[in-house]
Amino acid sequence: MSVGMSSTRDAQPAPDAAAPRPAADPAGLGIDPDDLPDGLVVADEHGHVVCFNAAAQRITAVPAADALGQRLEKALPLEDLEGRRWWQLTDPYGGLAIRVGQPERNLLLPGGREVLVTVRYVRGEPTGPVRRVVVSIRDTEARRRTERSHAELIATVAHELRSPLTSVKGFTATLLAKWSRFTDDQKRLMLETVDADADRVTRLIAELLDISRIDSGRLELRRQPVDIGAAVGRHIQAYVAAGQPADRFLLRLEQPLPALWADPDKVDQVLSNLLENAVRHGEGTVTIDVTPSASPREGEDTGTSVTVSDEGAGIPEESMNRVFTRFWRGSKRGGTGLGLYIVKGIVEAHGGVITVGRAPGGGAEFRFTLPVSAPAYLT
C-alpha cells in the first residue's frame, strides 16, 4: 500500500528511530491511505509509525506530523476497558511467534473515547520476526446507533406484546376456571377479544419479520400483474364496510395505466399502511390518485404513481425527514411506529421511491412510484 505524501514526508523520526519507510503496495494499486474510510496506522519492524492516514487523524485527533516516526505505543496510546496499556499487554513484537494479530475489540483513546481496533502482524516468513504492525481503527458511533436501534426495537416489541398477551392469558384462564358461570354472550365477547389480541400479536410478528428481511436485504418479491386501481378500490370498500362513510374517500384513476408487475401482497401492505394513516391520523376527504409516471428505475420509461392525501393538520416540517424511520409516530394514537419504515423498505425493494409532503388541502401527502418491472422472461 502506498503512503500519501501528506502522511509521511513532513515528519521526522525520533532520534533513536530508524527512518520511516512507506508501507508496501504489493498489488500495485497505488491506493492512498488517506482514501481509506477507516483509520490506518502502520509501524515498521522497530515499532516506529510509518503511516498515519487522514481517518486515523480524525478519529484520534492526533496530527500525522506528530505521530510519524514515533513509537507505536506513544503515537497511539491505547488502553483496554479495564485501564491496562494495550501495547504492553499484547507485546506485538515479542511473545509467541505464531501470532498473526489481534481480533477487533473495543479500546480506549486518551480522554476515554472508545474505538474499535483490529491489529495484523506482518511477518516476512511464518514464525519469523514481525516486519509490520498494521492497525485498523474505526469509530464506534455507527455501531452504537445500531445497538441503540436494536435495544429500542426489543423494548417496543416487549411493550406491544405485553398488553395482548396479558389479555389472552387473563381471558383464557378465567374461561377455563369459571366456564359454567358465564352466559354464551359473555363467552363470545371474551373469545372475540382473545381472537383480536391474537391477530395483533400476529401482525407484530409479521412486522418484525419484515424488518429483519428489509435490514438484511432478503425481502422476497413474487411479481405478478397487479391492477393497482382495483387494489385501492378493495381497501376503500373494506373501510366502508367497517363503518367509514363512502364519501370520505375519493379515488381518481388516470387511464391508461401501464401494466404493473409487482408483489400483490406487498403492494396491499403498502396501501393498507398509507390508507390507515390517512384515516386514523388525518381528517376530511382521503384522496387517492393513481397515475402513470416516469419510472424511477433507469432503462424503463414508465411507472405507476399512487398518491394518498388527506385534509388534516399534516406532518410538521421538522418531522418530515423522520417519517420513514423506525418508531416514528405521527400522533400518540397507538401503533408501533414501524409501518412506514416497512412501507419504504417494500417500495425500495421493488425499485421504487416514496416521498412525503404537504397535500393541497393542508394534510399529509404520501406518494410512491413503482417501475413496471416485467419479469425477465417476458422482456
C-alpha positions in Angstrom: 0.0 0.0 0.0 1.5 3.3 -1.0 1.6 6.1 1.6 0.3 9.6 0.7 2.8 12.4 0.9 0.7 14.2 3.5 1.1 11.2 5.8 4.8 10.7 5.5 7.0 13.4 4.1 6.8 16.2 6.7 7.5 14.2 9.8 11.0 13.4 11.2 11.8 10.2 13.1 12.7 10.3 16.7 16.5 10.4 17.3 16.7 6.7 18.1 14.4 5.6 15.4 15.0 4.1 12.0 13.9 6.2 9.1 10.2 5.7 8.3 9.6 3.8 5.1 6.5 3.8 3.0 4.1 0.9 3.6 4.2 -1.8 0.9 1.9 -1.9 -2.1 2.4 -5.4 -3.4 -0.7 -5.2 -5.6 0.5 -2.1 -7.3 -2.9 -0.5 -6.9 -1.5 2.9 -5.9 -4.1 3.4 -3.2 -3.6 6.4 -1.0 -4.1 5.5 2.7 -5.9 8.8 3.1 -8.7 7.5 0.8 -9.5 4.7 3.2 -12.6 5.1 5.3 -11.1 3.6 8.4 -8.1 4.8 10.4 -4.8 3.1 9.3 -1.7 3.1 11.4 1.4 1.1 10.3 4.5 0.6 12.4 7.8 -0.8 11.0 9.9 -3.7 12.4 11.4 -1.3 15.0 7.9 -0.2 16.3 8.0 3.3 14.7 5.0 4.7 12.9 5.5 4.9 9.1 1.8 5.5 8.1 -0.9 7.5 9.9 -3.7 8.3 7.5 -6.3 11.0 7.5 -9.0 8.9 9.1 -6.6 8.0 11.9 -6.0 11.7 12.4 -9.7 12.4 12.5 -10.6 9.6 14.9 -7.6 10.1 17.3 -7.3 13.9 17.0 -3.6 13.4 16.6 -1.9 15.1 13.6 0.1 12.8 11.3 3.2 15.0 11.7 3.2 14.3 15.4 2.6 10.6 15.0 5.0 9.6 12.2 8.4 8.4 13.4 7.1 8.0 17.0 7.0 4.7 18.8 3.6 3.0 18.2 2.7 3.0 21.9 3.4 6.7 22.1 1.6 7.7 18.9 -1.4 5.5 19.7 -1.6 5.1 23.4 -4.5 2.6 23.7 -5.9 1.1 26.9 -8.4 -1.7 27.3 -11.7 -1.2 29.1 -10.0 -2.1 32.4 -7.4 0.6 32.0 -4.5 -1.6 31.1 -2.0 -0.3 28.5 -2.8 -2.2 25.3 0.6 -2.5 23.6 2.3 -3.6 26.8 -0.4 -6.2 27.4 -0.2 -7.6 23.8 3.5 -7.1 23.1 3.2 -7.3 19.3 7.0 -7.6 18.7 7.5 -10.3 21.3 5.5 -13.2 22.6 4.5 -16.2 20.6 5.9 -16.2 17.0 2.8 -17.9 15.7 0.5 -14.9 16.4 -1.0 -13.2 13.4 -2.7 -10.3 15.1 -5.5 -9.2 17.4 -9.2 -9.5 16.6 -11.4 -6.5 16.7 -12.2 -5.2 20.1 -13.2 -2.0 22.0 -10.3 0.0 23.3 -9.9 3.5 24.7 -8.0 6.5 23.5 -6.7 9.2 25.9 -9.7 11.0 27.2 -11.9 7.9 27.3 -13.1 7.8 23.7 -14.0 4.3 22.6 -12.8 2.9 19.3 -12.8 -0.4 17.5 -9.3 -1.7 16.9 -8.0 -4.6 14.8 -4.3 -5.4 14.5 -2.4 -7.5 12.0 1.2 -8.7 12.5 3.0 -9.0 9.2 6.0 -11.4 9.2 8.5 -12.0 6.5 8.0 -15.7 7.0 5.9 -17.9 9.3 7.1 -17.6 12.9 9.6 -15.0 11.8 10.0 -11.6 13.4 7.3 -9.0 12.9 8.1 -6.7 10.0 5.0 -4.6 10.2 2.2 -3.9 12.7 -0.9 -2.8 10.8 -3.6 -1.2 12.9 -7.2 -0.5 11.8 -9.2 2.0 13.8 -12.9 2.5 13.5 -15.3 4.9 15.3 -17.9 3.1 17.4 -20.7 5.7 16.9 -22.3 3.8 14.0 -22.3 0.6 16.0 -23.7 2.3 19.0 -26.5 3.7 16.9 -27.3 0.2 15.6 -27.2 -1.2 19.2 -29.5 1.6 20.4 -31.8 0.9 17.5 -31.9 -2.8 18.4 -32.5 -2.1 22.0 -35.4 0.3 21.1 -36.8 -2.4 18.9 -36.7 -5.0 21.7 -38.2 -2.6 24.2 -41.0 -1.7 21.7 -41.8 -5.3 21.0 -41.8 -6.2 24.7 -44.2 -3.3 25.4 -46.5 -4.1 22.4 -46.6 -7.9 23.2 -47.3 -7.4 26.9 -50.8 -6.0 26.6 -52.4 -8.5 24.2 -50.7 -11.5 25.8 -51.9 -10.4 29.2 -55.4 -10.1 27.9 -55.2 -13.5 26.2 -53.9 -15.2 29.3 -56.4 -13.5 31.6 -59.5 -14.3 29.5 -58.4 -17.9 28.8 -57.6 -18.6 32.4 -60.9 -17.1 33.5 -62.9 -19.1 31.0 -61.1 -22.4 31.9 -61.7 -21.8 35.6 -65.3 -20.5 35.5 -66.7 -21.6 32.2 -70.1 -22.6 33.6 -70.6 -19.2 35.3 -70.7 -17.2 32.0 -73.5 -16.8 29.5 -73.0 -17.6 25.9 -72.8 -13.9 25.1 -70.2 -13.3 27.7 -68.1 -16.2 26.4 -68.4 -15.0 22.9 -67.2 -11.5 23.9 -64.2 -12.8 25.7 -63.3 -15.2 22.8 -63.7 -12.3 20.3 -61.3 -10.3 22.5 -58.8 -13.1 22.6 -59.1 -13.5 18.8 -58.5 -9.8 18.2 -55.4 -9.8 20.5 -54.0 -12.9 18.8 -54.3 -11.0 15.5 -52.5 -8.1 17.0 -49.6 -10.4 18.1 -49.6 -12.0 14.6 -49.3 -8.6 12.9 -46.5 -7.5 15.2 -44.5 -10.7 14.5 -45.1 -10.2 10.8 -43.8 -6.6 11.1 -40.7 -7.9 12.9 -40.0 -10.4 10.2 -40.4 -7.8 7.5 -37.9 -5.5 9.3 -35.4 -8.4 9.6 -35.7 -9.1 5.9 -35.5 -5.4 4.9 -32.5 -4.8 7.0 -30.7 -7.9 5.7 -31.7 -7.3 2.0 -33.6 -10.6 1.9 -37.1 -9.3 1.3 -38.5 -11.7 -1.3 -40.8 -10.4 -4.1 -43.2 -12.6 -6.1 -44.0 -10.4 -9.0 -47.4 -10.8 -10.7 -49.6 -8.5 -12.8 -51.2 -6.0 -10.4 -54.3 -3.9 -11.0 -53.4 -1.1 -8.7 -56.7 0.7 -9.2 -58.7 -2.4 -8.2 -56.4 -3.0 -5.2 -57.1 0.6 -3.9 -60.8 0.0 -4.5 -60.8 -3.1 -2.4 -59.2 -1.2 0.5 -61.8 1.6 0.3 -64.7 -1.0 0.2 -63.3 -2.6 3.4 -63.2 0.7 5.2 -66.8 1.5 4.1 -67.9 -2.0 5.2 -66.3 -1.3 8.6 -68.4 1.9 9.0 -66.4 4.7 7.3 -68.7 7.0 5.2 -68.2 6.3 1.5 -67.9 10.0 0.7 -64.8 10.2 2.8 -62.8 8.5 0.0 -62.1 9.9 -3.5 -60.4 7.6 -5.9 -59.1 9.1 -9.2 -57.6 6.9 -11.8 -55.8 8.3 -14.8 -56.0 5.9 -17.7 -54.3 4.2 -19.4 -52.1 2.9 -16.7 -49.0 0.8 -17.6 -49.1 -2.9 -16.9 -47.6 -3.2 -13.4 -45.7 -6.3 -12.3 -45.2 -6.3 -8.5 -45.8 -8.5 -5.4 -49.6 -8.1 -4.9 -49.4 -8.9 -1.2 -46.6 -6.4 -0.6 -48.5 -3.7 -2.6 -51.6 -4.4 -0.4 -49.4 -3.9 2.7 -48.2 -0.5 1.4 -51.7 0.6 0.5 -53.1 -0.6 3.9 -50.5 1.3 5.9 -50.9 4.6 3.9 -54.7 4.5 4.0 -54.8 3.6 7.6 -52.5 6.5 8.4 -54.8 8.9 6.4 -58.0 7.6 8.1 -56.7 7.4 11.6 -54.4 10.4 11.8 -55.9 12.7 9.0 -59.2 14.4 8.6 -61.6 15.2 5.8 -61.6 13.5 2.5 -58.9 10.9 1.8 -57.9 11.3 -1.9 -56.1 8.5 -3.8 -54.6 9.4 -7.2 -53.3 6.6 -9.4 -51.4 7.9 -12.4 -48.9 6.8 -14.9 -45.5 8.4 -14.4 -41.8 8.2 -15.3 -40.2 5.1 -13.9 -37.8 5.6 -11.0 -35.5 2.9 -12.5 -33.0 3.7 -15.2 -33.7 1.9 -18.5 -37.5 2.0 -18.0 -39.7 4.7 -19.4 -42.9 4.2 -17.5 -44.1 3.6 -13.9 -47.1 3.9 -11.8 -47.6 6.5 -9.0 -50.0 6.4 -6.1 -50.7 9.5 -4.0 -52.6 9.3 -0.8 -53.5 12.6 0.8 -55.9 13.9 3.5 -57.1 17.3 4.8 -55.9 17.1 8.3 -53.2 19.1 10.2 -50.4 17.3 8.2 -46.9 16.5 9.3 -44.7 19.2 10.8 -41.9 20.3 8.6 -39.3 19.3 11.3 -40.6 15.8 11.3 -40.6 15.2 7.5 -37.2 13.7 7.5 -38.1 11.2 10.3 -41.3 9.9 8.9 -39.8 6.7 7.4 -37.6 5.9 10.3 -38.3 3.2 12.9 -40.7 4.2 15.8 -41.8 7.4 14.3 -45.4 8.2 15.2 -47.5 10.9 13.8 -49.6 11.0 16.9 -50.0 9.2 20.2 -52.9 7.2 19.0 -51.5 3.7 19.1 -49.3 1.9 16.6 -45.7 0.6 16.8 -44.2 3.3 14.6 -42.8 0.5 12.3 -45.4 0.7 9.5 -43.9 3.5 7.4 -40.4 2.1 7.8 -41.7 -1.2 6.3 -43.6 0.7 3.6 -40.3 2.4 2.5 -38.5 -0.9 2.5 -41.1 -2.6 0.4 -41.3 0.2 -2.1 -37.5 0.4 -2.5 -37.3 -3.4 -2.8 -39.5 -3.0 -5.9 -37.0 -0.4 -7.2 -39.4 2.4 -6.4 -39.3 5.6 -4.4 -41.6 7.1 -1.8 -41.9 10.7 -0.6 -43.9 12.6 1.9 -45.1 16.2 1.7 -48.0 18.5 2.3 -51.2 18.0 0.4 -53.1 20.8 -1.4 -55.8 20.5 1.3 -53.2 21.0 4.1 -52.9 17.4 5.3 -50.2 14.8 4.7 -49.4 13.5 1.2 -47.6 10.3 0.6 -46.6 9.4 -3.0 -44.9 6.2 -4.1 -43.8 5.3 -7.6 -43.2 1.7 -8.8 -41.4 0.8 -12.0 -43.2 -1.5 -14.5 -40.7 -4.3 -13.8 -41.9 -7.0 -16.0 -40.2 -10.3 -15.2 -37.0 -11.1 -17.2 -38.6 -14.0 -19.1 -41.1 -11.6 -20.6 -38.6 -8.9 -21.7 
